[in-house]
Amino acid sequence: MGETAINMNTKTDTTGPGFQNEQTAIEVRGLSFSWSMEQAPLTFPDIHLSQGEHLFIHGPSGCGKSTLLSLLAGMLRPAGGTIDIHGTDIHRLGAGARDQFRADHMGVIFQQFNLVPYLTTLGNVTLPCGLSAIRRQRCEPDPQNEAERLLTALSIPVDHWHRKITRLSIGQQQRIAAARALIGTPRVILADEPTSALDADNRDRFLELLLTLARQHRTSVLFVSHDQSLAAHFDNRLALGSEQP
């Protein structure tokens, strides 16, 4: 498998003819973000990711990895630059339209999981299908069956499916968050340290499932992790902060 390194000093070629076409999944240009007027803004490299391509993002704590994913998800607004997801400049959308675009087209695995404590395991996994008709229609044959298939693949026992997630282990909650992101085959997966609470067997099982489903549906994956042993599974790598060459 070939590798394409993308780092803070390297920009992909975005000037050739036909660059803007239906095969472009994510294009980031001139992106910056500032938490306050007193701090220097974070700046990010330009990124061009074609449909179905995967990107591994790594770097030291505080370099902006999670911030970058939040910007791509439309949950933070940039100080400058543009983010284009499948032909839509997401920060030209209003807040409600941006939330709906994320629900329709993105699966997000948050570092803190963001599961709904009063819902069961199945309720959490099928939640995106209640927020998006597009995701609901993509489920085969329906959200319940797809959720059960994902939970089985991620080794969540059947007798856990109707428990509230507060009764489950941290590792199980992380796998449930992953199943929620995968349901309904979103066009983009944004994964923030999705294997940090998993043992080696569950980590490998999750990664195999994620990348297998992504290949089947030509889903683009942006995967943040401190575990650089996982980088070999990805064609493209992005180093942020002092780890950049």
C-alpha positions as CSV (number, residue, x, y, z in Angstrom):
1,M,0.0,0.0,0.0
2,G,1.4,3.3,-1.0
3,E,1.6,6.3,1.3
4,T,1.1,10.0,0.8
5,A,2.5,12.2,3.5
6,I,0.7,15.5,4.2
7,N,2.3,17.8,6.7
8,M,2.3,21.4,7.8
9,N,4.9,22.3,5.1
10,T,3.3,20.5,2.3
11,K,0.2,21.4,0.2
12,T,-1.5,19.1,-2.2
13,D,-2.0,20.3,-5.7
14,T,-5.4,22.0,-5.9
15,T,-4.9,23.9,-9.1
16,G,-5.2,21.3,-11.8
17,P,-8.2,21.1,-14.2
18,G,-11.1,19.1,-12.9
19,F,-10.0,19.4,-9.2
20,Q,-13.5,20.4,-8.2
21,N,-15.6,17.4,-9.2
22,E,-17.8,14.8,-7.5
23,Q,-14.8,12.7,-6.5
24,T,-13.5,15.4,-4.1
25,A,-14.7,14.5,-0.6
26,I,-12.8,17.1,1.5
27,E,-11.0,20.2,0.6
28,V,-9.5,22.5,3.2
29,R,-7.8,25.8,2.3
30,G,-6.1,28.4,4.4
31,L,-7.7,27.1,7.6
32,S,-7.1,28.9,11.0
33,F,-8.8,29.0,14.3
34,S,-8.4,31.1,17.5
35,W,-9.7,30.3,20.9
36,S,-9.1,33.9,22.1
37,M,-7.7,37.3,21.1
38,E,-4.8,36.7,23.5
39,Q,-3.6,33.5,21.8
40,A,-1.9,33.1,18.5
41,P,-4.3,31.3,16.0
42,L,-3.8,27.7,15.2
43,T,-3.1,27.2,11.5
44,F,-3.7,24.0,9.5
45,P,-2.3,22.6,6.3
46,D,-4.4,22.5,3.1
47,I,-6.0,19.1,2.6
48,H,-7.4,17.5,-0.4
49,L,-9.0,14.1,0.2
50,S,-10.8,12.2,-2.6
51,Q,-13.9,10.2,-2.1
52,G,-13.0,6.9,-0.3
53,E,-9.5,8.1,0.8
54,H,-8.4,7.8,4.4
55,L,-6.3,10.2,6.4
56,F,-4.4,9.4,9.7
57,I,-3.8,12.5,11.9
58,H,-1.2,12.5,14.7
59,G,0.7,15.0,16.8
60,P,1.4,15.9,20.4
61,S,-1.3,17.0,22.8
62,G,-2.4,20.6,22.2
63,C,-1.4,20.7,18.6
64,G,-5.0,21.1,17.3
65,K,-6.0,17.5,16.3
66,S,-9.4,17.6,18.0
67,T,-9.9,21.2,17.0
68,L,-9.4,20.3,13.3
69,L,-12.0,17.6,13.5
70,S,-14.5,20.0,15.2
71,L,-13.9,22.5,12.5
72,L,-14.5,19.8,9.8
73,A,-17.7,18.7,11.6
74,G,-18.9,22.3,11.6
75,M,-19.0,22.5,15.4
76,L,-16.4,25.3,15.6
77,R,-16.2,28.2,13.2
78,P,-12.8,29.0,11.7
79,A,-11.1,32.4,12.0
80,G,-10.1,32.1,8.3
81,G,-10.1,29.7,5.4
82,T,-12.7,27.3,3.8
83,I,-13.8,23.8,4.4
84,D,-15.6,22.0,1.5
85,I,-17.3,18.7,2.2
86,H,-18.6,17.0,-1.0
87,G,-19.1,20.3,-2.8
88,T,-20.6,22.2,0.2
89,D,-18.7,25.0,2.0
90,I,-20.1,24.0,5.4
91,H,-19.4,27.4,7.1
92,R,-21.5,29.2,4.6
93,L,-24.5,27.3,6.0
94,G,-26.6,28.6,8.9
95,A,-26.3,26.8,12.2
96,G,-29.4,24.6,11.7
97,A,-28.4,23.7,8.1
98,R,-24.9,22.9,9.3
99,D,-26.2,20.6,12.0
100,Q,-28.5,18.8,9.5
101,F,-25.6,18.4,7.0
102,R,-23.5,16.8,9.7
103,A,-26.4,14.5,10.6
104,D,-26.9,13.5,7.0
105,H,-23.4,13.1,5.8
106,M,-20.9,12.6,8.7
107,G,-20.4,10.0,11.4
108,V,-18.5,11.5,14.3
109,I,-16.7,9.5,17.0
110,F,-16.1,12.0,19.8
111,Q,-13.2,11.6,22.2
112,Q,-15.7,11.9,25.1
113,F,-18.2,9.6,23.3
114,N,-21.2,12.0,23.7
115,L,-23.6,9.1,24.2
116,V,-27.1,9.9,25.5
117,P,-27.2,8.5,29.1
118,Y,-31.0,7.9,29.3
119,L,-31.0,5.8,26.0
120,T,-30.2,2.2,25.7
121,T,-27.3,0.8,23.6
122,L,-29.6,0.3,20.6
123,G,-31.2,3.7,21.2
124,N,-27.8,5.4,21.0
125,V,-26.7,3.5,17.9
126,T,-29.9,4.2,15.9
127,L,-30.1,7.9,17.1
128,P,-28.6,9.3,13.8
129,C,-31.4,7.6,11.8
130,G,-33.9,9.6,13.8
131,L,-32.1,12.8,13.0
132,S,-31.5,12.1,9.3
133,A,-33.9,10.6,6.7
134,I,-30.9,10.1,4.5
135,R,-29.1,7.9,7.0
136,R,-32.3,6.0,7.8
137,Q,-32.9,5.2,4.1
138,R,-29.3,3.9,3.8
139,C,-29.8,1.3,6.5
140,E,-30.2,-2.3,5.2
141,P,-32.8,-3.5,5.7
142,D,-33.7,-1.0,8.5
143,P,-31.9,0.8,11.4
144,Q,-32.7,-1.8,14.0
145,N,-31.2,-4.6,12.0
146,E,-28.2,-2.6,10.9
147,A,-27.5,-1.5,14.5
148,E,-27.7,-5.2,15.7
149,R,-25.3,-6.2,12.9
150,L,-22.8,-3.5,13.9
151,L,-23.0,-4.3,17.6
152,T,-22.4,-8.0,16.9
153,A,-19.4,-7.1,14.8
154,L,-18.0,-5.0,17.6
155,S,-18.6,-7.8,20.2
156,I,-21.3,-6.1,22.2
157,P,-23.2,-9.0,23.8
158,V,-26.9,-9.2,23.0
159,D,-27.9,-8.9,26.7
160,H,-26.3,-5.4,26.6
161,W,-28.3,-4.1,23.8
162,H,-31.3,-2.9,25.9
163,R,-29.2,-1.6,28.8
164,K,-28.6,2.0,29.4
165,I,-25.1,2.9,28.4
166,T,-24.3,4.2,31.9
167,R,-24.2,0.5,33.0
168,L,-21.5,-0.5,30.4
169,S,-17.8,-0.3,30.6
170,I,-15.8,2.6,29.0
171,G,-14.5,0.3,26.3
172,Q,-18.0,-0.9,25.5
173,Q,-19.2,2.7,25.4
174,Q,-16.5,3.6,22.9
175,R,-17.5,0.7,20.6
176,I,-21.2,1.8,20.8
177,A,-20.1,5.4,19.9
178,A,-18.3,3.8,16.9
179,A,-21.4,1.9,15.8
180,R,-23.5,5.1,16.1
181,A,-21.0,6.8,13.7
182,L,-21.1,4.0,11.2
183,I,-24.8,3.4,11.0
184,G,-26.4,4.6,7.7
185,T,-23.1,4.7,5.8
186,P,-22.2,8.4,6.1
187,R,-20.0,9.9,3.4
188,V,-17.3,11.0,5.9
189,I,-16.2,9.5,9.2
190,L,-14.4,11.8,11.7
191,A,-12.8,9.7,14.5
192,D,-11.2,11.3,17.5
193,E,-9.0,8.8,19.4
194,P,-11.6,6.1,18.7
195,T,-9.5,3.2,20.0
196,S,-8.0,4.8,23.1
197,A,-10.1,2.7,25.6
198,L,-9.9,-0.5,23.7
199,D,-7.7,-3.5,24.3
200,A,-5.6,-4.8,21.4
201,D,-8.2,-7.4,20.2
202,N,-11.1,-4.9,20.2
203,R,-8.9,-2.2,18.7
204,D,-8.0,-4.4,15.7
205,R,-11.6,-5.6,15.3
206,F,-12.9,-2.1,15.3
207,L,-10.3,-0.9,12.8
208,E,-11.0,-3.8,10.5
209,L,-14.7,-3.1,10.6
210,L,-14.3,0.6,10.1
211,L,-12.0,0.4,7.1
212,T,-13.9,-2.6,5.5
213,L,-17.2,-0.7,5.6
214,A,-15.4,2.5,4.4
215,R,-14.0,0.7,1.4
216,Q,-17.4,-0.9,0.6
217,H,-19.2,2.4,0.6
218,R,-16.3,4.7,-0.5
219,T,-16.5,6.6,2.7
220,S,-13.7,8.9,3.6
221,V,-12.2,8.5,7.0
222,L,-10.2,11.1,9.1
223,F,-8.7,9.2,12.0
224,V,-7.0,11.0,15.0
225,S,-4.8,8.8,17.2
226,H,-1.6,9.0,19.4
227,D,-1.1,5.3,18.5
228,Q,1.2,5.5,15.5
229,S,1.2,1.8,15.1
230,L,-2.2,2.3,13.4
231,A,-0.8,4.6,10.8
232,A,0.2,1.7,8.5
233,H,-3.5,1.1,7.8
234,F,-3.8,4.5,6.1
235,D,-2.6,5.8,2.8
236,N,-2.4,9.4,3.9
237,R,-0.9,10.9,7.0
238,L,-1.0,14.3,8.5
239,A,1.5,15.4,11.2
240,L,0.5,18.4,13.3
241,G,2.7,20.4,15.7
242,S,6.3,19.6,16.5
243,E,6.0,16.1,15.0
244,Q,5.9,17.4,11.5
245,P,9.1,16.8,9.5
